[in-house]
């Protein structure tokens, strides 16, 4: 019989794999990862235990399709259409907890229109996010509602420049963004 990994062992192994991949990208000579990198999604199938562990870095997303069930006359039947269910949560500036984390590292959260002066910058947003997070309001956008109709999502920027402009808050590579908290953990 195969030995099952504990939840903690599984998490530690996946985290170490993300960190190692990130470091290898930084120290290879085939391409420059200063302003380039990738997001990632991993799914670990736990043998025959009918368990999976999903790990994401950034805005990659895992979904599962389930057949809709209907309760008719007290009995359950299947046969309906498939419905998608998210198994991961995007790590982007749409999430309040991620905005607060990035700002605490020194990054700015602004849209491209705000950087270019076409939209106003709300000076109180940082304080509102900190207060909401402190009071238990960690996430303010529900997965699936993150579509920005104007096509101008919030991005991570350096405190002193108009770079890197990532629309995600975690990645593998992206060495400049890593200094602002956009890392593989």
Backbone bond lengths (Angstrom), bond angles and torsions (degrees), N, CA, C in turn:
res aa  C-N    CA-C-N  psi(-1)  N-CA   C-N-CA  omega(-1)  CA-C   N-CA-C  phi
1 X - - - 1.443 - - 1.529 109.14 -
2 X 1.309 115.74 135.57 1.457 121.59 -179.69 1.527 110.04 -76.44
3 X 1.306 115.90 145.73 1.450 121.23 177.47 1.521 109.17 -84.87
4 X 1.321 116.03 131.43 1.467 121.32 178.24 1.512 109.98 -85.42
5 X 1.317 116.16 139.89 1.463 120.47 173.92 1.525 109.36 -75.62
6 X 1.314 115.94 145.14 1.461 119.59 174.56 1.529 108.19 -73.80
7 X 1.313 116.28 167.17 1.464 121.72 177.04 1.529 110.24 -57.85
8 X 1.337 116.61 -44.26 1.460 121.64 -178.99 1.527 111.17 -65.17
9 X 1.337 117.55 -42.52 1.469 120.72 178.29 1.524 111.05 -62.74
10 X 1.315 116.68 -42.43 1.467 121.13 178.64 1.520 110.35 -62.16
11 X 1.332 117.33 -46.79 1.463 121.20 179.45 1.528 111.25 -61.64
12 X 1.325 117.30 -43.18 1.465 120.98 -179.80 1.528 111.62 -62.76
13 X 1.319 117.42 -41.89 1.462 121.74 -179.25 1.523 110.58 -65.32
14 X 1.321 117.32 -45.15 1.467 120.79 -179.16 1.525 110.49 -66.80
15 X 1.321 117.72 -42.56 1.462 121.00 178.14 1.527 110.49 -60.93
16 X 1.321 117.16 -44.14 1.471 120.67 178.95 1.525 111.05 -63.33
17 X 1.324 118.05 -37.42 1.473 121.10 177.85 1.528 110.62 -63.94
18 X 1.325 117.45 -42.22 1.472 120.78 177.69 1.520 110.60 -63.04
19 X 1.325 116.87 -45.99 1.465 121.22 -179.35 1.528 111.45 -63.04
20 X 1.328 116.52 -43.78 1.468 120.73 -179.20 1.523 111.18 -64.55
21 X 1.310 117.20 -43.81 1.466 121.34 177.55 1.530 110.05 -60.69
22 X 1.321 117.17 -42.93 1.456 122.34 178.47 1.530 110.85 -59.68
23 X 1.327 116.93 -48.10 1.466 120.51 179.49 1.526 111.86 -62.84
24 X 1.327 116.41 -41.45 1.473 119.23 179.35 1.523 111.16 -63.25
25 X 1.336 117.05 -35.21 1.470 119.33 176.78 1.525 110.14 -65.46
26 X 1.328 117.16 -38.60 1.467 120.71 -178.74 1.533 112.11 -66.74
27 X 1.331 117.66 -33.56 1.457 120.82 -171.03 1.522 114.98 -109.98
28 X 1.307 118.27 21.31 1.460 121.51 174.68 1.529 108.69 -101.44
29 X 1.310 117.37 165.42 1.465 121.37 -176.16 1.521 114.04 -112.31
30 X 1.312 119.22 7.29 1.467 121.54 -174.61 1.527 113.05 -82.53
31 X 1.320 117.85 -26.73 1.456 121.49 178.24 1.525 108.78 -155.07
32 X 1.301 115.13 162.47 1.458 122.30 -178.91 1.525 109.13 -95.87
33 X 1.326 117.02 116.56 1.472 119.76 -179.44 1.530 111.86 -99.42
34 X 1.324 116.63 18.44 1.460 119.88 179.41 1.520 111.18 -56.39
35 X 1.319 116.60 -48.22 1.466 121.99 179.85 1.524 111.59 -123.93
36 X 1.332 117.20 26.63 1.460 119.67 176.80 1.524 109.41 -142.15
37 X 1.306 115.13 151.98 1.448 121.30 -179.61 1.517 108.93 -173.69
38 X 1.307 115.55 -155.96 1.459 119.61 -178.32 1.522 110.46 -152.62
39 X 1.302 114.89 157.87 1.452 120.27 168.42 1.527 106.41 -98.84
40 X 1.322 116.80 169.80 1.457 119.13 -172.77 1.520 110.39 -151.87
41 X 1.308 115.02 152.26 1.462 120.97 171.51 1.526 106.86 -136.64
42 X 1.319 116.71 136.51 1.462 122.14 178.95 1.522 108.53 -128.95
43 X 1.305 115.78 139.91 1.462 121.15 175.81 1.519 107.36 -126.76
44 X 1.324 116.16 120.58 1.464 122.26 179.64 1.523 108.27 -106.27
45 X 1.328 116.14 121.07 1.466 121.77 178.11 1.523 107.88 -92.39
46 X 1.319 117.93 123.17 1.461 123.81 -175.97 1.524 111.11 -86.80
47 X 1.300 117.32 73.14 1.463 120.86 174.62 1.511 113.28 50.90
48 X 1.314 115.95 -131.42 1.465 121.65 -178.03 1.521 113.01 -98.64
49 X 1.328 118.51 17.91 1.464 120.81 -174.27 1.517 113.21 -89.06
50 X 1.315 118.46 0.43 1.461 122.12 179.75 1.533 111.43 62.48
51 X 1.350 115.81 32.36 1.466 121.88 177.58 1.519 108.69 -120.50
52 X 1.320 115.46 150.21 1.456 121.33 172.47 1.529 108.40 -135.66
53 X 1.318 115.02 153.66 1.460 121.11 171.83 1.520 106.33 -121.95
54 X 1.324 116.15 128.23 1.456 122.40 178.89 1.514 107.67 -110.43
55 X 1.319 115.83 133.35 1.454 121.17 177.60 1.512 108.60 -131.78
56 X 1.334 116.53 128.60 1.454 118.27 178.36 1.509 111.21 -124.93
57 X 1.320 114.61 153.66 1.452 123.86 174.29 1.518 105.13 -127.50
58 X 1.325 117.22 107.59 1.464 120.75 177.65 1.507 113.36 94.61
59 X 1.327 114.90 -141.23 1.464 119.31 -173.46 1.521 113.42 -107.12
60 X 1.335 117.07 21.45 1.465 119.13 168.85 1.524 107.11 -72.18
61 X 1.316 117.11 149.33 1.462 120.10 -174.60 1.521 110.93 -135.13
62 X 1.330 114.79 140.23 1.459 121.54 173.89 1.522 108.40 -111.07
63 X 1.316 115.65 134.59 1.464 120.87 175.23 1.520 108.71 -128.20
64 X 1.301 115.05 160.81 1.464 120.97 173.66 1.524 106.85 -130.23
65 X 1.308 115.98 143.17 1.459 120.25 176.48 1.513 109.91 -98.01
66 X 1.310 115.48 130.43 1.461 121.18 176.35 1.516 108.25 -122.61
67 X 1.305 114.07 142.84 1.450 118.74 177.79 1.520 108.74 -77.03
68 X 1.304 115.73 129.02 1.468 120.54 -179.82 1.517 109.53 -64.75
69 X 1.324 115.83 140.17 1.468 119.22 177.35 1.524 108.71 -114.88
70 X 1.290 114.11 149.29 1.456 120.09 179.99 1.518 108.36 -123.50
71 X 1.297 115.34 140.50 1.465 119.59 177.34 1.523 107.16 -99.25
72 X 1.341 114.40 115.67 1.461 119.80 -178.96 1.526 109.05 -125.66
73 X 1.303 116.70 125.36 1.459 122.31 177.67 1.528 112.23 52.74
74 X 1.342 115.99 38.00 1.462 119.29 177.41 1.510 114.29 81.00
75 X 1.332 119.42 -3.06 1.463 120.00 178.07 1.523 108.91 -116.00
76 X 1.301 115.68 151.04 1.460 121.25 -178.30 1.527 109.02 -97.34
77 X 1.307 115.91 135.46 1.460 119.78 176.20 1.516 109.00 -133.66
78 X 1.308 116.48 153.01 1.457 121.04 176.59 1.513 108.12 -115.42
79 X 1.280 116.25 175.42 1.456 119.60 179.95 1.507 111.60 131.81
80 X 1.334 115.95 -3.47 1.450 120.16 178.62 1.519 111.36 -76.97
81 X 1.307 114.27 -177.59 1.460 120.69 179.50 1.522 110.85 -69.18
82 X 1.325 115.75 158.99 1.458 120.20 175.44 1.523 109.76 -75.43
83 X 1.315 115.08 142.50 1.447 121.47 176.17 1.519 107.95 -121.14
84 X 1.340 117.18 137.60 1.464 122.04 -179.05 1.521 110.58 -86.04
85 X 1.325 116.28 134.51 1.450 123.41 175.67 1.525 108.26 -124.25
86 X 1.321 116.97 131.97 1.463 121.45 179.93 1.521 110.01 -74.62
87 X 1.330 115.93 136.37 1.459 121.82 175.38 1.531 111.12 -110.18
88 X 1.317 116.93 0.43 1.461 121.32 178.13 1.525 108.85 -141.16
89 X 1.319 115.20 163.74 1.469 121.58 178.34 1.512 108.27 -118.73
90 X 1.315 117.23 127.13 1.458 121.72 179.39 1.521 109.86 -61.00
91 X 1.310 116.07 140.61 1.457 122.51 176.41 1.528 106.68 -104.72
92 X 1.325 115.13 91.49 1.461 122.54 -176.22 1.530 109.42 -137.79
93 X 1.342 117.33 168.71 1.464 119.78 176.28 1.532 113.73 -68.66
94 X 1.325 118.38 -3.57 1.462 119.36 172.67 1.529 109.93 -67.37
95 X 1.327 117.08 -26.69 1.463 121.19 -179.79 1.524 109.82 -83.83
96 X 1.316 115.31 127.66 1.467 120.51 -179.37 1.524 111.10 -59.04
97 X 1.337 118.11 -44.63 1.464 120.05 -178.36 1.523 111.46 -60.78
98 X 1.322 117.36 -35.55 1.463 120.61 178.55 1.529 111.42 -73.27
99 X 1.335 118.05 -38.36 1.469 120.47 176.62 1.525 110.50 -60.37
100 X 1.330 116.37 -46.07 1.460 121.02 -179.53 1.528 109.77 -62.33
101 X 1.322 117.47 -44.96 1.467 121.49 -178.93 1.526 110.85 -60.32
102 X 1.330 117.20 -46.04 1.467 121.39 -179.15 1.530 110.55 -64.98
103 X 1.310 117.86 -43.67 1.475 120.40 179.19 1.522 111.30 -62.60
104 X 1.321 116.98 -37.44 1.465 120.24 178.76 1.533 111.02 -65.00
105 X 1.320 117.55 -24.15 1.462 122.58 178.18 1.525 111.63 -86.13
106 X 1.318 117.06 -10.98 1.459 120.51 177.34 1.513 114.82 113.21
107 X 1.323 117.81 -3.91 1.462 120.90 179.98 1.520 112.37 -79.86
108 X 1.320 115.25 160.12 1.467 121.79 173.47 1.511 108.31 -106.16
109 X 1.323 117.57 148.18 1.459 123.42 175.70 1.520 107.30 -115.94
110 X 1.335 116.15 109.30 1.460 122.21 -179.20 1.522 109.14 -147.90
111 X 1.318 116.43 153.96 1.464 120.59 172.74 1.528 108.55 -81.08
112 X 1.307 116.96 166.91 1.463 121.25 177.32 1.530 110.35 -61.89
113 X 1.327 116.97 -40.34 1.465 120.16 177.82 1.529 111.62 -61.76
114 X 1.328 117.36 -35.95 1.465 119.99 176.82 1.531 110.96 -68.62
115 X 1.324 117.04 -41.05 1.474 121.10 177.69 1.526 110.14 -60.57
116 X 1.341 116.57 -40.46 1.465 121.29 -177.42 1.529 113.10 -84.12
117 X 1.336 117.74 0.77 1.454 121.41 177.05 1.516 114.91 80.60
118 X 1.338 117.30 11.41 1.464 120.99 -179.53 1.525 112.71 -84.69
119 X 1.316 117.13 -21.42 1.466 123.50 178.08 1.525 108.22 -127.16
120 X 1.335 117.40 147.77 1.470 119.29 -179.94 1.529 111.81 -71.72
121 X 1.318 115.05 152.93 1.458 122.19 174.58 1.515 107.48 -97.94
122 X 1.326 116.63 124.89 1.465 120.88 179.21 1.524 108.65 -82.33
123 X 1.297 115.59 107.69 1.462 121.21 -176.20 1.525 112.58 -65.55
124 X 1.343 117.52 -24.63 1.460 120.60 -177.03 1.531 113.56 -90.18
125 X 1.339 118.29 -1.59 1.467 120.39 -174.54 1.526 112.27 -62.72
126 X 1.309 117.94 -40.57 1.465 121.03 179.86 1.527 110.61 -59.26
127 X 1.325 116.65 -48.00 1.463 120.71 -179.16 1.525 111.52 -66.30
128 X 1.340 117.32 -39.81 1.471 120.83 178.18 1.522 110.68 -62.25
129 X 1.340 117.57 -42.82 1.465 121.23 179.05 1.521 111.32 -64.83
130 X 1.336 116.98 -44.78 1.474 120.92 179.72 1.534 109.96 -59.92
131 X 1.320 117.16 -46.64 1.459 122.02 -179.24 1.530 111.15 -63.72
132 X 1.316 117.22 -44.66 1.467 120.78 -180.00 1.522 111.14 -63.38
133 X 1.341 116.79 -41.61 1.465 120.54 179.21 1.527 110.11 -65.35
134 X 1.320 117.39 -41.36 1.466 122.48 178.59 1.526 111.00 -61.30
135 X 1.332 116.39 -34.46 1.464 121.28 -178.18 1.527 113.01 -91.82
136 X 1.330 117.55 14.84 1.459 121.52 174.71 1.507 115.46 93.74
137 X 1.320 118.83 3.19 1.463 121.84 178.82 1.513 111.27 -91.10
138 X 1.333 116.95 67.11 1.458 121.15 -172.70 1.498 115.48 -71.18
139 X 1.302 118.67 -33.84 1.461 120.61 -175.99 1.518 108.76 -130.60
140 X 1.331 116.85 126.28 1.453 118.70 -174.59 1.517 113.76 -110.04
141 X 1.317 119.23 -6.85 1.458 122.29 176.67 1.523 107.63 -122.42
142 X 1.298 117.39 128.54 1.459 121.83 179.91 1.523 108.93 -85.20
143 X 1.354 116.30 136.55 1.454 121.09 179.47 1.518 109.83 -50.56
144 X 1.301 116.45 133.05 1.451 121.16 -177.41 1.514 111.53 103.14
145 X 1.341 117.26 -18.38 1.454 121.60 177.80 1.520 111.36 -105.09
146 X 1.330 117.03 10.31 1.447 121.07 -172.93 1.517 113.64 -83.15
147 X 1.292 118.31 12.31 1.458 120.86 -179.11 1.514 108.70 -76.10
148 X 1.311 115.78 122.11 1.454 121.59 179.05 1.518 106.95 -95.36
149 X 1.323 116.34 106.75 1.458 120.45 -173.27 1.519 112.85 -63.28
150 X 1.327 117.56 -26.88 1.468 119.18 179.70 1.525 111.49 -82.91
151 X 1.323 117.57 -10.27 1.466 120.48 -179.46 1.518 112.71 73.91
152 X 1.322 117.46 22.36 1.457 122.36 -177.64 1.528 109.38 -126.85
153 X 1.339 117.18 75.48 1.470 119.97 -175.26 1.524 112.10 -72.43
154 X 1.330 117.24 159.46 1.459 120.01 172.60 1.525 109.50 -65.90
155 X 1.330 115.91 142.98 1.466 121.29 -175.66 1.524 110.51 -133.29
156 X 1.331 115.38 163.67 1.466 122.75 177.33 1.525 108.55 -94.40
157 X 1.353 115.21 126.92 1.466 121.82 -179.17 1.524 110.05 -129.06
158 X 1.314 114.92 152.65 1.456 122.16 173.66 1.529 109.43 -63.90
159 X 1.331 118.41 150.43 1.463 119.47 177.91 1.529 112.76 -68.24
160 X 1.345 117.07 -17.87 1.465 121.01 -174.86 1.514 114.30 -120.76
161 X 1.320 118.56 11.41 1.455 118.89 -177.60 1.509 113.11 -163.85
162 X 1.313 114.12 173.75 1.465 121.17 -178.94 1.523 110.66 -97.47
163 X 1.305 116.94 55.17 1.453 124.29 178.45 1.517 107.55 -152.01
164 X 1.274 126.18 158.43 1.456 126.83 -4.77 1.523 113.21 -83.07
165 X 1.330 118.97 -22.86 1.461 121.22 178.19 1.518 113.79 75.29
166 X 1.341 117.67 34.66 1.463 119.99 179.71 1.525 110.45 -77.08
167 X 1.320 116.71 139.33 1.466 122.25 178.99 1.531 110.54 -92.54
168 X 1.316 117.15 13.54 1.458 123.32 177.13 1.522 107.28 -132.76
169 X 1.334 117.29 161.53 1.458 121.45 -175.46 1.522 113.01 -114.00
170 X 1.316 117.87 3.09 1.470 122.82 174.68 1.520 106.90 -140.78
171 X 1.338 116.82 142.61 1.462 120.05 175.77 1.519 110.24 -163.20
172 X 1.317 114.27 167.98 1.459 122.91 173.03 1.520 105.20 -107.18
173 X 1.324 116.44 125.62 1.463 120.96 -172.75 1.514 108.79 94.86
174 X 1.328 117.10 -142.33 1.465 121.50 177.61 1.529 111.73 49.86
175 X 1.341 117.18 59.09 1.462 122.59 -173.67 1.525 113.38 -56.74
176 X 1.327 118.91 -40.04 1.473 120.70 179.19 1.530 109.73 -66.20
177 X 1.322 117.24 -44.89 1.462 120.82 179.81 1.525 111.17 -64.78
178 X 1.326 117.14 -29.73 1.461 120.60 179.67 1.527 110.88 -60.30
179 X 1.326 117.38 -34.73 1.461 121.45 177.80 1.521 111.81 -63.68
180 X 1.333 116.88 -19.89 1.461 122.57 -179.38 1.535 111.69 -100.57
181 X 1.332 117.53 7.10 1.455 121.27 178.59 1.518 114.85 101.18
182 X 1.332 118.47 -0.68 1.475 121.90 177.62 1.532 106.10 -85.91
183 X 1.320 115.96 90.71 1.463 120.07 -174.37 1.521 111.62 -128.87
184 X 1.320 115.88 178.98 1.464 121.17 -173.39 1.527 113.90 -86.13
185 X 1.312 118.50 -5.68 1.480 121.01 -178.87 1.509 110.18 -74.55
